[in-house]
Amino acid sequence: MIQDIKPYHLHNEFIAGKEPSSEDIVLVFRDFDGGKEILLTINDADKGIAFPRVKDIADLEKDNLKYVFNVGEEDFYLYQPNELTDHIADGFSFCAMKDVRKEFLYPRHYVYAIFTAFQLDEWYKVTNYCGKCGSKNEDHPKERARICPKCGNIIYPRINPAVIIGVTDKEKNRIVLTKYRRGFALNALVAGFTEIGETLEETVQREVMEEIGLKVTNVRYYKSQPWGIASDILVGFYCDVTGDRTITMDESELKYAEWVSPSDIELQPLDYSLTNEMMSLFKEKGYEGTIIKKV
């Protein structure tokens, strides 16, 4: 999955006032043509990623750099605001985030850094002003948060809980695969966000009923995954269908939902997602592979 970057480790501890060195990495995101872009270079031969470093940016305003995390022995900084196009060393250009998601890029820990930094960049951009009194927020001096100097309201990075659900039929050794009506075009599993006042297990049961019209039992936890592109924490569950096996698809959400046997599962081309790992496990081991852990 995207976070599997051993032997590296993401150190996301907040460090106030950390001064950048000339070799530190600078991450620059911008809105463009209805999407998001990041400044980098990709080697066409080996799909290797390189980021601009502090030394690559002329007339850098260091007050606009925000230290975000460390991976390996490299420190990463966000640059905000993003007007840097005239000050970058040759070889770097803006790349669409949707293209970053489509290709095998290396090294893997750089891809994870992009996803995680993207989440923080978006959070900083949407928290410039206090949602309580409208005053301009400031960075909290002691933790990763925004604080309003007028009313004292504190805002922390947003994390959205969502479930990824492998709906299984033990008797026939099959699983429900779906495709979304819009956006992501590859095979997926039932998924949805946790609503106010419900547990993750209740989210599983509700989303399965809403999207494919099935009742489920034996809800069991598999794994979790940070998914910075959407500010999500994804929580994977398998569960067993009970009662009628007939799928009634929510056509406003899905364009495909079918029972599929292990040998017929077509995986996503990249191994970044929790969804793909859960499908891959079922493809390899069938129903027996889904009972590793239980809630």
ABEGO torsion letter per residue (X at the ends): XAABAOABBBBABBBBGBBBBAABBBBBBBBBGGBBBBBBBBBAAAGBBBBBBAAABBGBBAAABBBABBBEABBBBBBOBABAAAABBBGBBBBBAAAAAABBBOBAAAAAAAAAAAAAAAAAAAAABBAAAGBBBBBBAABBBBBBAAAGBBBBBBBBBBBBBBBBBAAAGBBBBBBBABEBABBBBBBEBBBBGBBAAAAAAAAAAAAAGBBBBGBBBABBBBBAAAGBBBBBBBBBBBEBABBBBBAAABABBBBBBAAABBBBABAABAAAAAAAAAAAAEAAAAAABBX
